[in-house]
Amino acid sequence: MGRIKSTLVKRTAKLIMLKDSNFNDSFEHDKRLLGPTMPSKKIRNKIAGYMARLARMKKDNLAREKRKEAQIQVINQTPEYDMQAV
């Protein structure tokens, strides 16, 4: 089971991600970018971890949508057979 993130961490992470697009799904990368702007190491790590998780979830959702669109295209391209003619 995961730990519950505070509203402060969630709100701050979402605001930072909206303002700056340099963040990605790597915790270490996000931590380095946040380094000088955070008041403490503990808060910086929590926010960087949550941002990495948000980026990963966004990437997974995009991949899931692409797979779904590909499946719909395959379904639309399959020929329909007339069962009465057989």
Number of C-alpha atoms within 10 A of each C-alpha: 3 4 5 6 11 10 9 10 18 15 11 14 20 14 10 14 15 10 8 8 8 9 19 18 19 15 19 14 14 21 21 12 14 17 14 11 8 13 9 10 13 10 13 21 20 18 27 27 20 20 26 22 16 18 17 15 13 13 13 12 12 12 12 12 11 12 12 12 12 12 12 11 11 10 11 10 9 8 7 8 8 7 6 5 5 5
